[in-house]
Amino acid sequence: MDEEYDLIVLGTGLKECILSGLLSVERLKVLHMDRNDYYGGAAASLNLNQLWRKFRGQEKPPAFLGSSKDYNVDMVPKFMMANGALVRVLVHTDVTKYLLFKAVDGSFVYKQGKIYKVPSNDVEAVKSTLMGLFEKRRARNFFIFVQSYDEEDSRTHEGMDLRTISTKELFSKYGLDDNTIDFVGHSLALHRDDRFLLEPALDTVKRVKLYAESMARFQGGSPYIYPLYGLGELPQAFARLSAVHGGTYMLGKPDCKVEFDEMGQVRGVTSEGETARAKKVVCDPSYLPNKVRRVGKVVRAICFMSHPIPNTDDIDSVQIILPQKQLGRRSDMYVFCCSHSHNVAPRGKYIAFVSAEVETDAPEAELEPGLALLGLIDERIIDIYDMYEPVNESSLDNCFISKVFFP
């Protein structure tokens, strides 16, 4: 450890491991350290014993849940767009040889107390029970425009400049009602709140196109894919990529202290009496708490069940989005469910997550609309954590700090 590196990375979260892998491929000398004895950082996938130790101390997991080793429980559960940027990075770097993926079975949206399959194109819009007959026609016309839109071909723009008109104006052109706008903006474009309505329409159109392209890629029941054995497999895959190209990994390194010179620039990291020297550091917010600010909180319920989520056609994996307007909130709520089909739980067991940004003084109570969709819950764990973003100027101190994942 007591030598010089091009870069030191602290924390083995997904963002940190991706950078470590990519920079090692570029022949930089990388040292990667983590205070934990496992990969993934705050976004790790834990077995049952690790999960109970984290949240329940010395208490043992209930025997009826089954073997600890059969579980891989994500701390920050996320499905991946099948045609999204992360998948393209995985393919480009050949990290896919370390991973196995499976399509997610369904994508649903919450409306007036019920959940509905999300239509993603003109054909599904016509069949959807989300909309009335005349609204289906308007939605179909909108989807046809989005599917044919090409930013480089003005013939597909229908006289509109999506870089200047707002998303609200675009929706108005097609006469879409508030309910349709709700599911398009939140379930297809995956905006977390309604600020997108006043922003240029181009971003939303690109997001809806990505949703449809991702649906078509595997022709499954949703646009999402998810790695077998949980999202924690991704950081480990990029760690392998880094190690293959000369990266050095050290887990279980306590008290990693970033050292600065008299000019306030990084000069290395000290742990256990040794100092590794480097002129650049990449880390998650927990390693440099004086250079970040809190921007909110996330509340998440981790629920163990013996059945799939009701009203989802008994599928094994699903995402349900509860748009903010349906709940009287400022931001969306998310329900994420996976099971033995992705090797994250024993057969017959399901793990559901209900997540939201905290907006009141009673975070757990905020999750009730999502929890009400799950049916009987065998066991539940509540996790509340702070979200941070960097406030330093990385060009001055050479510290590159990642942002905490949103819900």
Secondary structure, DSSP 8 states (H G I E B T S, - for coil): --SB-SEEEE--SHHHHHHHHHHHHTT--EEEE-SSSSTTGGG-EE-HHHHHHHHHTT----GGG--GGG--EESS---EETTSHHHHHHHHHTGGGG--EEE--EEEEEETTEEEE---SHHHHHH-TTS-HHHHHHHHHHHHHHHH--TT-GGGSTT--TTTSBHHHHHHHTT--HHHHHHIIIIIS--SSGGGGGSBHHHHHHHHHHHHHHHHHHTSSSSEEEETT-TTHHHHHHHHHHHHTT-EEE-S--S-EEEE-TTS-EEEEEETTEEEE-S-EEE-GGG-GGGEEEEEEEEEEEEEESS--TTSTT-S-EEEEE-HHHHT-SS-EEEEEEEGGGTSS-TT-EEEEEEEE--SS-HHHHTHHHHTTS---SEEEEEEEEEEEE-S-HHHH-EEE------
